[in-house]
Amino acid sequence: MGFRWSFSRLGGLFLLFVFAAVVSACDTGPAESLWDPDAAVGAEPSISGVDPPDIALSGVDVITITGQNFSATQSNNLVFFNATPVPVLQSSTTELKVRTPIMEVTSVTIRVAVVGGDAESFSNGYQLGLLPAAEEFGDILRSERVFAVATDSNGDIFASVFQGGRSVGIRRITPAGEADDYYTSTFPWDGFDFGPDGALYAVRGVRAIFRFAPEGGTQATWAVEANTAVKFVDVDFDGLGNLWAVGDNENLYRVSPDKTITPFPFAANVQAVKVAGSELYALVDGTGGGELWRFMIDGAGNIDAGELFFDVGVAAGSEVKMLSLEAAQNGDLFVGTDAEDPIWVVHADRTGEVLYPGVLDRPAESFAWIEETFLIMVEGLRGVEGETVSLQKINTRRTGIR
C-alpha cells in the first residue's frame, strides 16, 4: 500500500490525516515504506462552483460542490472548511455534497483533496459566507433565567426574568439586544401577548389575566374567571380582538374585549396557544406525549370541537414534554419541547421534522418573533450542576405571525 503526496502543497494537517489513515488501515505489521514512487498521480481536483453560491447557514445547510477530478469513492474525498474537516455525504467525480459545520466565523475557504493515489494536492479555494442558524441574544446575565417572552410592534422583547432564585420582574430588550427594567414584580410570568390596544397582557398560573398599559406603570387585573380551580399559563389574541387563555383546565377560555369570559369544553393540560388567522392551535402535554390540536374560529369568535392536528408524542417520543408554540405565515408551526433537539416544525400538510438537528440543545421554554424571520427562544434548564441558559435568536427563514 502506498500514497504519493507533496508535503509543501498539502500542508502538515493533510499529512497527519493521511498518515493516521494509513497506520489504521495497515496495522498488520511493519511496512517497508509509505512512499511508492510508482503510485499513479491523477489530475488535481478543482472547484468550479458551490450551491448555494454565496451564503449558507452554519451547521444546517447541505451544500453541493461542483468541479473536476473528485473521487467517486466517498471516503477518498477530503473537504475542509478552513482547517475544519467536513464529512462527505455524497460523491461523484464532479460533485460532492457536505453539510456546513457549526463554526463561529462569517466566511470560510472551502478546499478539496483526494487520497488514494488520485491526486497530490488541494484544490483551489472557494469563499463561502456563513450565517449562524442560532446565536445568543440580549443583555441577559448568566446568573439570570428567563421564563416568558413577547414582542411589541417595535420589535422590543418583554421578558420575565429571575435572578438568584427570585423574580426581578419584566425586562425590555431592544432589537439591538440592550435591556432595561420595565416592571418590578416578585413572581414569574408564564405567558404574554400584546393586545390590539398596544397593552401587554400576562398570566402567571392563576385564574386572572393582568394588563400593563402601553405607557407602562403598575399592573392591573383585567379579567378574572369565576372558577377558582382554573389556572392560566398562556394567552394569545385573535383577529377579532378576543383573548384566548389556556392551562391545565376543563375548557379553553375566550375573553371578549368587554372582558366577558366564555368557556369551550376541552379537558387537557394545554401548555401553549397560538392563533393563525381563523385557526386556533393548542399544544397539549400529557402522559401519552404531546399533541397539537386545531380549532376553527368562526365569524362570531366561537370555536368548533377541534381535531388532533399532529401527534408530537409519536414523532418526538412519549416522554418529551411540550413547552411552547409559535406560527409562521407559510403555515409552519414551531413546537418547543425539552427533547435533545428541542424544536419541531409542523407543516400545513401535517408532516413534521426537527428544526436544525444538532444546533440547539436546551429546552425551548418560550418563543417570540423578532425582525420578521428571526425567532427568539428562551432556553430552559436540564438540571445539570453549574449550567447557564440564555436567549437564542434563531434564523428560521420564515416570516412569523405576531
N, C-alpha and C positions, 0 to 999 in steps of 0.2 A: 504494500500500500504506500503510495507516495503522493505528495502535494507539491505544487510549484507556486511560489509567490515572490513578490518583491517587497521586502520589509519597508523600504523607503516610500513605497507608494501606498501600501495598505495601512501602515502605521502600527504602533505597538498594540493597540486594542484588538485589531483584527488578528494579529499574530497570536496573541494569547487565546483568543476564541478558537482559532483553528487548532492550536496546539492541544488545548483541552479536549476538543472533539476527537482528535487523533488518538490521544492517550486513552480515552474512554473506549473508543471503538476497537482498539488494537491491544487490549490488555491480555495478550496470550503469550507474553514473553518478550525479551528484548529484541528490538528491530535493529537492522544494520544501520539504517539511516532514514530520516524523514525526507531527505532530498532525493528526488527522482529526476535526473536530467533528461529522461526520455518521455516524461509526462506531457501529454498533449496540452497545448495552450490555445484556447479559442479566442474569439474576438471579445473585446472588453464590453461589459454591459453599459448601456446608456439609457437615460431617462428622457423621453420626448414630451411627456405631459403628465399631469395629475388631475384627477376629478374627485371632488371639487377643486378647481384650479387655484383659488386664492385663499380661502379661509375655511377652517373646519373646527368643530367642537372637540376640545381635548377630552380624551377618554370615551368618546361617543361615536364619532363618525367612522364608517368604513370607507377608506379611500382607494381609488384604483390608480395604480402607477402603470403607465404605458411606456414602452420603449423597445429596445432590442437586446438580444443575447442574454436574456434571463434563462433560468433553468426550468424545464417542465417538472423536475423533481422538486417538490415544495421545500424540503428541508435543505436543499443546496443553495437557496437564496437567503442572503443576509440583508435585512433592511434596517437602516439606522435613522432615527430622528435625532440630529446632532450626534451625541455619543450613546444614545439610548437604543438598544436593540429592540425590534418590534416583531412579534411572531407573524409569519406569513399565513394568511387564511386560505389563499387560493393562488395557484401559479400556472403560467404557461411561459413559453419563450418570449412572448411580447407583452404580458400583462401580469401584474401582481396585485393582490388585494390584502390590505392590512387595516387594522383598527388603530386610530390615533391613541397614543398613550396619554396618561394623565401627567401633564408637565406644567410647571409654573413659569412658562415663558410665553411671549407673544408671537414668536415666529421660530421656525426650525428649518434646518437644511436636511433634506432627505437624500440619502445615498444608498446605492445597492451594490453588493458584491456577490459573486458566485463562487462557491467552493466545489471541489471535486474534480479539478483539472480543467474546468471550462473557461476560466479567465484568471488574470493575475492582478487585478486592481479594482478599486472602487469606480463606480460610475461618476458622471458629472453630478453636481449638486442641484437640487431643486428647492427653492424657497417657498414655504407654505406658512401662512398666518394661522395662529391658534387662538381660539377664544375659550375661556373657561366655561364648562357646562354649568358649574356651580361654584360660588365663592362666598366667603364670609362677608357679612354686610352689617353696617350700622355701628354706632358708638355704644356697644354693649360690652360691659366688663366680663372677664372670665368668671368672676365670682357671682354674676347675676344669672337669673333664669327667667325666660320669657314664657308666658302662658298663651294668651290670645293676641292676635293682631288683626287690624283692619286698616284700609287706606281710604283717604278722602279724595275729593275731586282734584286736589292739587298734587296728589301723589305722596302726601305725607303719611307715614305709618304711625299708628297708635298702638302701643304695645303695653300689655300688663306685665310688670316686672317685679320679681322677687330678688332680694339680696339678703344674705345672712340669715335665711330661714324666715324672713318676714317680707310682706309686700311693701314696696316703695311707691306703689300707685301706677299711674298711666304715664308713659313717656312718649313724646312725639319725636319721630325721626324723619328728617327731611330726605328727599331723593338723593342728596349728596352724602347721606349717612350721619349727619350731625344730629345730636339728640338734646332735648331739653325736657324739663318736667312739665307735664300737662295737668295732672291731678294727683294729689296725695291720698292714698287710702290704705287701710290696714288689712285688706283681703285681696286675693287674686280674682281676676275676671276670667270667666270661661269662654265667653263669646261676645263678639262685637259686630255691629253693622252700622253704616251711615244711612240715615233716612233721607227722603226727598227734600226735607227741610234743612238739610245740612248738619243736623244734630247727630251725635254719636249715641247709639242705643246699646245697652250692655246687659248681660245676665251673669250671675255668679252662683248657680246651684240652688237658688231659692225660687219661690213662685212669683217673684216680682220682676218687672222689666224697668231698668233705670235709663235716664236720659241726661246727656250732657249737652247744654246749649252750644250752638256754633261759636259763640264768643267765649266759651269756657266757663269757669266758675265751678260751683258745687254741683253734685249730682242731685237729681230729682227723681222720685219714684213716679214712673209714668203710668204703669198699669199693673194690677195685681189680680191673679187668678184666685177665685174663692176657695178652691180645693187646696187645703193645706198640705196634702201629700205630693203635690206637683212640684217638680224641680226643673228649671230651665237651664240648659247648658249651651245652647247655640240659637242664633236668630238670623233671619235674612228677610229683606223686603222684596215684594213682588212689584210688577209694573203698575198695579192699581193702588199702591200706597199702603197695602196691608203688610204687617209684620208677622212672619211665621216663627213660632217658638217651639223648641223640641227639647226632649230629655228622656229619662227612663220613666215613662208615663203610660197611661192607658189611651192617650189621644195625642194627635198633633193639634196645635193651637194657632188660630188666626186672630191677630189683634188688628181691628179696623182702625182707621185714622181717628175715629171718635172714641177709641180705647175699649170698644166692645170686644170681649173675648169669646170666640166660638170654637168649641172642641170638635174634632173629626176623629172618629174611632180608629185607633191604630196602636195596639198594645205592643210596645217594643222598647228596647233600650237604644234610643236614637242619639248618636253622638254628634251628628252634624247635619245641617240642612242647607240646600242651595237651590235658588230659583233661577231657571234659564228660560226666559220667555214665558210660555204658558205651561211649563213643566216644573214641578217641584220634586227635588230628589232628596231622599232621606237615607243617611248612612247608618245602618243598624249593626250593633255589636252584640253578639250572643254566644251561647255555649257551643253552637254549631259553626262558629266562624262569622264572618261579616257578610252582610247583604246590602246591595244598593237597590232601593225601591224608587219607582217613579209614579207620581200622581199628576193627573192633568187638571189644570186650573181653568174653570170656565169664565165667561164674561162677568159673572156676578161675584167672582172671587172664591167660589167653592171648589173643592177637590173631589175626585172620584175615589173609589175604594183602593186604587193603586195596584201595582203589579211588581213582581220581582224583576228588576231590570238586568242585574248582573250579580252572580253568586261569587263574591270575593273570597269566601271561605274555601270554595272548591279550587279557585285559581291560585290563591296565595297560601292556603293552609288553614285548617280549622283553628289552630292555636294562635293565629295572628289577630291582634286587637285592632279595631277600627278607631281612627282618631280624628280625621279632618277631611274636608271636601271642598273642591273648587271646580269651576267650569270655564271652558274656553268658547269663543264664538263659533268655532268649527264643529261644535258638538261634543268635543272630548271632555271627559270628567277626570279630575285628579283626585285619587283616593289616598289619603295619608294613613299609614299603618305603623306598627312597631316591628315590621319584618326587617331582615338584614338589608334587603333593597326596599326602602320604605314606601315608595310611591308607585301606585298602579295607575295606568291610563286606561280608561274605559271609553270606547268609541261609540258613536251613534248606532253602529251595526251590532252592538252588544258583544264585541270582541274586546280583549284587553291584554296588556302586557306591562312588564316593569318599565318604568321610566329610567333610562340611563343606568343599566346594571353596573354595579361596582363603583359608581361615582359617589353616591350618598350612602351613609351607613348608620344614621341615627333616626329614631322615631320621628315621624312628621306630625307634630302636635297641632299645628295650626297653619293656615295659608292666607295670603292676601296678595293681590296683584299690584305690581308697580311697573311703570314705564311700559305699558301695553303687553309685551311678550315675556316679561320677567315676573316670576312668581317668588314671593318671599315665603320661606318655610321656617317654622320655629322648630329647632332641634329639641328632642326630649332626651331624658337620661336613660341609661341602661343599667344603672346600679353598680357601675364599676368604680372602685375607690379612686378618688382624685380626678375623675373625668370632668370635663367642662363642655358646655354647649354654646351655640351661637345661633344667629340668624343666617340662613343661606339664601343667596339670590340666585335663582335658577333660570337659565335661558331656555325656555320651553319651545321657542319658535312658533308659538301660538298666541293669538291675541285673547286676553282674558275678558270675562264678564264681570264688571264691577257692580 
